[in-house]
Amino acid sequence: MVHMTEKSALRIAVLGTGANGAAIGADLARAGLDVTFIDQWPANVEAIRRDGVRVEMVGETTVTRVDILHLCEVATLRRPFDVVLLLVKAYDTRWATELIAPHLADDGVVVGVQNGMTGSVIAEVVGEHRALGAVIEITSAMYTPGVVERHSAHDRSWFAVGPMHPSAAHHAETAAALLRRAGTVEVTDDIHSAKWAKLILNAAELVPSAVVDLSIADCARHPRMRELMLEAGDEAVRAAQLDGATIRPIFGMPATTPETFVETVLDELVEHYILTHSRSTVLQDWIKGRHSEVDELNGHVVDALARHGLASPANTAVVELARAIERGELARSIELVEPMHQRAAGIRLTVTAHTAR
């Protein structure tokens, strides 16, 4: 185990330095830690290498010089990393972990600071004793290479960290000490439940708001969309419970029940953690013409309930429209509010009719 007094000696990699990865990595670098950025967006690598990483927050802009590598340059590394903070998209988790595994110290750790249930994939690649899961709540955006628009100040950025297996528990405080440079951190011995808590919120907010081309806050305040967002979240609550998770507070919010969790956490997010114009990561991906995490978020809920023979009308409707948008068959639009409701209603009627037979 690496003790707190030895933090300055840690070699840290941030693998995936888009908006959130670059913001966190800049905090670590500004604290004087030995951090290396690694990214797959060539223009981003070149911009940061040339100009430093620029983080713009309300009332403050910082520019920080950092070491940064293209993916192809990872093969030139000679010294292993003690901690790898993984901030790639959920669907990129396996190959990214495989990429960095040869450069991880024997008692190093990979921390999946991501949305989605990625911890088990990391553990499969590097071993349970070198894998931590993490929940991340930072709202930020990157539309220009090397420039982060950070919408969540440090006092409104939140993480939970915990081992996927008890053999990795000794790494948790090491990772937490690093992430405390970027926000508030909770160390938990039930990261499975914490990850599900965030996935419930993600299912309610990220893809639904992107489909109708609204900011998260505007979507949550739209009466018809709020109705659908809460339904999608409630379906995710059911999936989480069937997967053995405990429905637990996140963001340090007050205790709640499974029945009120989605509404409570959505309102907490809109009130305290995001700006009015903050767009979801899914909407940011679509604006850039990129594939999003639809299948790893709402799709995960659909699959989890299907394994128990249960339907998920709201999440299925969201996924179907989102996939059509990604295929270029639909354009994201506020005009999709009613079609999304109609599709969910059609699924509910089919289930009801089947049950009545």
Phi, psi and omega per residue, in radians:
M1 nan 2.436 3.097
V2 -1.575 2.165 -3.090
H3 -1.430 2.759 -3.073
M4 -0.988 -0.633 -3.101
T5 -1.226 -0.192 -3.099
E6 -1.781 0.157 -3.013
K7 -1.014 -0.617 -3.082
S8 -1.132 -0.329 -3.114
A9 -1.560 -0.147 -3.122
L10 -1.158 2.428 2.956
R11 -1.729 2.108 -2.990
I12 -2.079 2.376 2.994
A13 -2.037 2.436 2.940
V14 -1.932 1.866 -3.079
L15 -1.719 1.862 -3.018
G16 1.851 1.560 -3.045
T17 -2.020 0.958 2.893
G18 -1.335 -2.596 -3.021
A19 -1.011 -0.968 -3.081
N20 -1.259 -0.756 -3.136
G21 -1.082 -0.748 -3.141
A22 -1.189 -0.657 3.120
A23 -1.114 -0.814 3.134
I24 -1.164 -0.793 -3.139
G25 -1.051 -0.665 3.103
A26 -1.109 -0.686 3.090
D27 -1.061 -0.729 3.136
L28 -1.158 -0.768 -3.132
A29 -1.125 -0.694 -3.141
R30 -1.193 -0.348 3.068
A31 -1.482 0.014 3.102
G32 1.491 0.252 -3.123
L33 -1.479 2.773 -3.119
D34 -1.502 1.660 -3.040
V35 -2.187 2.396 3.086
T36 -2.079 2.215 3.044
F37 -1.465 2.496 3.018
I38 -2.368 2.230 -3.065
D39 -2.513 2.762 -3.106
Q40 -1.785 -0.067 3.135
W41 -1.653 1.807 -3.038
P42 -0.942 -0.763 -3.118
A43 -1.107 -0.609 3.119
N44 -1.172 -0.771 3.118
V45 -1.038 -0.824 -3.082
E46 -1.172 -0.658 3.131
A47 -1.153 -0.767 -3.135
I48 -1.203 -0.679 3.117
R49 -1.102 -0.647 -3.085
R50 -1.417 -0.779 -2.941
D51 -2.025 -0.094 -2.992
G52 1.468 2.990 3.111
V53 -1.646 2.202 -3.112
R54 -1.772 2.152 3.133
V55 -2.040 2.038 -3.118
E56 -1.825 2.088 3.039
M57 -2.170 2.874 3.096
V58 -1.059 2.082 3.101
G59 1.445 -0.008 -3.106
E60 -2.729 2.357 3.006
T61 -2.288 2.287 3.118
T62 -2.148 2.604 3.019
V63 -2.193 2.149 -3.030
T64 -2.188 2.250 3.064
R65 -1.410 2.308 -3.120
V66 -2.459 2.792 2.965
D67 -1.424 2.326 -3.120
I68 -2.471 2.490 -3.097
L69 -2.178 2.506 2.863
H70 -1.241 2.758 3.094
L71 -0.940 -0.716 -3.087
C72 -1.160 -0.342 -3.123
E73 -1.473 -0.158 3.098
V74 -1.044 -0.577 -3.123
A75 -1.134 -0.241 -3.140
T76 -1.577 -0.092 -3.087
L77 -1.159 2.505 -3.120
R78 -2.061 -0.435 -3.124
R79 -1.960 2.410 -3.078
P80 -1.325 2.779 3.058
F81 -1.636 2.502 3.063
D82 -1.466 -0.635 -3.132
V83 -2.365 2.282 3.010
V84 -2.044 2.067 3.020
L85 -1.608 2.000 -3.058
L86 -1.671 2.024 -3.111
L87 -2.241 0.573 3.006
V88 -1.429 2.950 3.051
K89 -1.052 2.667 -3.091
A90 -0.985 -0.672 -3.101
Y91 -1.265 -0.215 3.096
D92 -1.685 0.073 -2.980
T93 -1.067 -0.821 -3.019
R94 -1.130 -0.893 -3.078
W95 -1.168 -0.602 -3.141
A96 -1.177 -0.676 3.099
T97 -1.191 -0.698 3.066
E98 -1.063 -0.688 3.141
L99 -1.050 -0.762 -3.018
I100 -1.580 -0.284 -3.063
A101 -0.932 -0.744 3.139
P102 -1.152 -0.228 -3.078
H103 -1.947 0.334 3.105
L104 -1.769 2.316 3.122
A105 -1.049 2.726 -3.094
D106 -0.978 -0.681 3.080
D107 -1.923 0.563 3.058
G108 -1.446 -3.115 -3.097
V109 -2.591 2.487 3.003
V110 -1.862 2.213 -3.090
V111 -1.951 2.038 -3.122
G112 -1.438 1.503 -3.110
V113 -1.526 1.266 -2.909
Q114 -2.523 2.856 2.874
N115 -1.398 2.841 3.128
G116 1.515 2.889 -3.061
M117 -1.641 1.274 -2.979
T118 -1.692 -0.174 -3.012
G119 -1.026 -0.693 -3.101
S120 -1.178 -0.564 3.103
V121 -1.152 -0.791 3.113
I122 -1.030 -0.794 -3.128
A123 -1.093 -0.635 3.109
E124 -1.093 -0.602 -3.052
V125 -1.457 -0.834 -3.014
V126 -1.855 -0.099 -3.118
G127 1.749 2.523 -3.106
E128 -1.030 -0.552 -3.084
H129 -1.316 -0.103 -3.126
R130 -2.191 0.451 -3.072
A131 -2.268 2.278 3.010
L132 -2.161 2.533 2.960
G133 -1.691 2.735 3.098
A134 -2.604 2.564 2.997
V135 -1.800 2.388 3.135
I136 -2.139 2.312 2.988
E137 -2.297 1.480 2.969
I138 -2.274 2.313 3.071
T139 -1.803 2.103 -3.118
S140 -2.697 3.003 -3.136
A141 -2.576 2.663 3.021
M142 -2.445 1.850 3.093
Y143 -1.854 -0.404 3.120
T144 -2.001 2.286 3.139
P145 -0.906 2.295 3.072
G146 1.432 -0.020 -3.074
V147 -2.120 2.060 3.122
V148 -1.783 2.229 2.939
E149 -1.691 1.769 -3.103
R150 -1.647 1.981 -3.084
H151 -1.557 -0.340 -3.137
S152 -1.845 2.001 3.054
A153 -1.149 2.973 -3.061
H154 -1.062 -0.607 -3.131
D155 -1.337 -0.123 3.074
R156 -2.116 0.446 3.012
S157 -1.978 2.379 -2.947
W158 -2.440 2.494 3.109
F159 -2.401 2.661 2.870
A160 -2.187 2.455 -3.096
V161 -2.323 2.433 3.083
G162 -2.940 2.818 -3.108
P163 -1.371 2.555 2.995
M164 -1.320 -0.425 -3.123
H165 -2.513 2.554 -3.114
P166 -0.942 -0.462 -3.123
S167 -1.138 -0.254 3.122
A168 -1.809 0.086 -3.037
A169 -1.048 -0.532 -3.091
H170 -1.193 -0.233 3.123
H171 -1.512 -0.285 -2.932
A172 -1.075 -0.792 -3.106
E173 -1.225 -0.543 3.068
T174 -1.058 -0.857 3.127
A175 -1.133 -0.709 -3.127
A176 -1.080 -0.707 -3.135
A177 -1.083 -0.618 3.090
L178 -1.215 -0.839 -3.078
L179 -1.193 -0.371 3.069
R180 -1.152 -0.272 3.013
R181 -1.191 -0.352 -3.055
A182 -1.927 -0.262 -3.111
G183 3.049 -2.917 3.098
T184 -1.398 2.454 -3.085
V185 -2.269 2.345 2.999
E186 -1.945 2.238 3.031
V187 -1.638 2.266 -3.067
T188 -2.318 2.609 3.026
D189 -1.697 0.133 3.091
D190 -2.268 1.127 -3.110
I191 -1.186 -0.448 3.090
H192 -1.010 -0.822 3.136
S193 -1.208 -0.679 3.121
A194 -1.101 -0.714 3.116
K195 -1.134 -0.696 3.107
W196 -1.150 -0.661 3.125
A197 -1.018 -0.741 3.116
K198 -1.242 -0.660 3.119
L199 -1.102 -0.612 3.073
I200 -1.039 -0.831 3.106
L201 -1.112 -0.776 3.130
N202 -1.021 -0.729 3.138
A203 -1.080 -0.594 -3.127
A204 -1.338 -0.575 -2.926
E205 -1.937 -0.771 -2.874
L206 -1.213 -1.037 -3.081
V207 -1.306 -0.766 3.120
P208 -0.952 -0.764 -3.128
S209 -1.190 -0.574 3.125
A210 -1.209 -0.709 -3.122
V211 -0.998 -0.716 -3.089
V212 -1.654 0.122 3.007
D213 1.066 0.731 3.108
L214 -2.098 2.727 2.936
S215 -1.095 2.817 -3.138
I216 -1.048 -0.780 -3.100
A217 -1.128 -0.791 3.136
D218 -1.116 -0.644 3.110
C219 -1.129 -0.779 -3.113
A220 -1.151 -0.377 -3.130
R221 -1.659 -0.122 3.089
H222 -1.419 2.042 -2.999
P223 -0.911 -0.806 -3.098
R224 -1.236 -0.638 3.121
M225 -1.280 -0.640 3.094
R226 -1.030 -0.718 3.112
E227 -1.017 -0.817 -3.115
L228 -1.232 -0.678 3.121
M229 -1.052 -0.762 3.135
L230 -1.150 -0.669 3.114
E231 -1.134 -0.761 3.115
A232 -1.077 -0.728 3.109
G233 -1.141 -0.714 3.134
D234 -1.134 -0.643 3.044
E235 -1.084 -0.671 3.113
A236 -1.174 -0.602 3.052
V237 -1.036 -0.781 3.136
R238 -1.111 -0.728 3.112
A239 -1.088 -0.737 3.141
A240 -1.079 -0.788 -3.135
Q241 -1.097 -0.724 3.115
L242 -1.160 -0.410 3.115
D243 -1.572 0.152 3.060
G244 1.514 0.160 -3.133
A245 -1.477 2.623 3.003
T246 -1.662 2.284 3.128
I247 -1.357 1.955 -2.955
R248 -2.298 2.662 3.134
P249 -1.121 2.638 2.975
I250 -2.275 2.952 -3.114
F251 1.142 0.223 -3.078
G252 1.256 0.333 -3.106
M253 -1.305 2.876 3.139
P254 -1.079 2.741 3.087
A255 -1.028 2.568 -3.124
T256 -2.531 3.025 3.097
T257 -1.807 2.828 3.071
P258 -0.980 -0.572 -3.105
E259 -1.224 -0.507 -3.097
T260 -1.901 0.003 -3.017
F261 -1.026 -0.876 -3.006
V262 -1.088 -0.843 -3.127
E263 -1.109 -0.712 -3.134
T264 -1.111 -0.842 -3.064
V265 -1.272 -0.598 3.090
L266 -1.129 -0.776 3.126
D267 -1.158 -0.643 3.095
E268 -1.101 -0.747 3.132
L269 -1.068 -0.874 -3.071
V270 -1.158 -0.641 -3.071
E271 -1.328 -0.641 -2.928
H272 -2.165 -0.296 -2.930
Y273 -2.023 -0.246 -3.108
I274 -2.300 2.786 3.024
L275 -1.540 2.808 -3.097
T276 -0.984 -0.617 -3.075
H277 -1.659 0.114 -3.101
S278 -1.124 2.151 3.111
R279 -1.655 2.610 3.121
S280 -1.196 2.771 3.101
T281 -1.056 -0.562 3.119
V282 -1.159 -0.787 3.117
L283 -1.123 -0.677 3.073
Q284 -1.050 -0.736 3.107
D285 -1.059 -0.781 -3.098
W286 -1.171 -0.647 3.082
I287 -1.057 -0.605 3.124
K288 -1.494 -0.014 -3.118
G289 1.330 0.441 -3.056
R290 -1.839 2.694 2.966
H291 -1.097 2.520 -3.114
S292 -2.022 -3.084 -3.078
E293 -1.647 0.542 -3.130
V294 -0.919 -0.856 -3.069
D295 -1.192 -0.543 -3.112
E296 -1.442 -0.208 -3.125
L297 -1.900 -1.594 -3.135
N298 -1.118 -0.584 3.085
G299 -1.103 -0.602 3.102
H300 -1.116 -0.675 3.111
V301 -1.140 -0.798 3.123
V302 -1.003 -0.813 -3.111
D303 -1.172 -0.704 -3.118
A304 -1.109 -0.721 3.125
L305 -1.285 -0.626 3.136
A306 -1.083 -0.579 3.105
R307 -1.086 -0.364 3.106
H308 -1.837 0.240 3.105
G309 1.278 0.423 -3.063
L310 -1.988 2.564 3.110
A311 -1.553 2.828 3.107
S312 -2.444 1.348 -3.008
P313 -0.973 -0.816 -3.084
A314 -1.178 -0.843 -3.113
N315 -1.173 -0.638 3.107
T316 -1.120 -0.750 3.105
A317 -1.083 -0.749 3.126
V318 -1.074 -0.817 -3.105
V319 -1.111 -0.758 -3.108
E320 -1.081 -0.784 3.138
L321 -1.207 -0.678 3.137
A322 -1.112 -0.731 3.119
R323 -1.137 -0.642 3.099
A324 -1.133 -0.652 3.080
I325 -1.126 -0.771 -3.125
E326 -1.165 -0.503 3.094
R327 -1.407 -0.112 -3.121
G328 1.457 0.220 -3.115
E329 -1.500 -0.405 3.096
L330 -2.295 2.741 2.990
A331 -1.867 2.380 3.085
R332 -1.027 2.388 -3.019
S333 -2.962 2.621 3.027
I334 -1.085 -0.362 3.123
E335 -1.192 -0.156 -3.131
L336 -1.583 0.025 3.135
V337 -1.020 -0.953 -3.072
E338 -1.233 -0.704 3.056
P339 -1.016 -0.619 3.116
M340 -1.174 -0.754 3.085
H341 -1.096 -0.744 -3.117
Q342 -1.117 -0.690 3.119
R343 -1.138 -0.756 3.109
A344 -1.086 -0.725 3.136
A345 -1.124 -0.686 3.104
G346 -1.089 -0.683 3.106
I347 -1.164 -0.721 3.122
R348 -1.095 -0.706 3.124
L349 -1.129 -0.692 3.116
T350 -1.105 -0.741 3.120
V351 -1.136 -0.742 3.135
T352 -1.087 -0.778 3.141
A353 -1.114 -0.710 3.134
H354 -1.145 -0.687 -3.129
T355 -1.186 -0.572 -3.081
A356 -1.310 -0.251 -3.111
R357 -1.233 nan nan
